[in-house]
Amino acid sequence: MYWLSIFRIATLAFAIISAIILLGVGAHALAATSTLRGLPTFAWAGLGVATAVFALLTLPAMLAIDLLRAGAFSSMIVVELAWFGFLGVLFLATGGAAAERAADFWVTCNTWTPALAQTVCSETSAAAAFGFLGWLVLWAYSVTLLILLIIHANRGHYVWKTSVKEANFSAGIPPAAPTTNAYGTEVKPYEAASLNPAQMPYAYPPSTTTSPAPSGYPQPSFGQPAAPAPGQTYPSAYPQV
């Protein structure tokens, strides 16, 4: 499907942008906590940097390899589902940790001094937003792709080990293989009975007519009166006087 390939490229592009933002704000928050006294080390900052490194090392490479080469291992649908699911968990954990710090520790950025502390407070909210957005787009694409795979697997069309670009999601149920004889030629329907005697190509209902039971009287012939049996007489049709 063409729209699925566009959806995949848009998902990877947005995840890469989110990873770049997480790398910037996370690295700056780590540097600020080592400069300012009284600020604890934020877990979301280290987790955001790790998530960004994983994403930036793999997602651009997967996108480029799929565009330049067909049948690559990194482009397999099953590999993408597993890796995108893992990256989605990392983005979700980063967003959740940053949102918790923004709500419980910073509360309001305007009350903090100096200006560097206010900057770190704003970066915490930004990390929470892009962490959740990165998780949302990766899992939205993964769930959509998984639903399509299950639908086509029920139809007998398995594309787990192909790429999204090569998978033919428009295909239906594959046709059954034709029956061949000993000479390798296709068997016609009326010839299939000789190969499979248990399968009858044609069937007729049983006859329900019965033959008349034999009797001791001769059967009448058309156009002539029936002869009486020995010892049998027919009454006269004329009145007796």
Buried (B, 14 or more C-beta within 10 A) or exposed (E): EEEBBEBBBEBBBBBBEBBBBBBBBBBBBBEBBEEEEEBEEBBBBBBBBBBBBBBBEBBBEBBEBBEEEEEEEBBBBEBBBEBBBEBBBBBBBBBBBBBBBBEEEBEEBEEBEEEBBBBBBBBBBBBBBBBBBBBBBBBEBBEBBBEBBEEBEEEEBEBEEBBBBEBEBEEEEEEEEEEEEEEEEEBEEEEBBEEEEEEEEEEEEEEEEEEEEEEEEEEEEEEEEEEEEEEEEEEEEEEEE
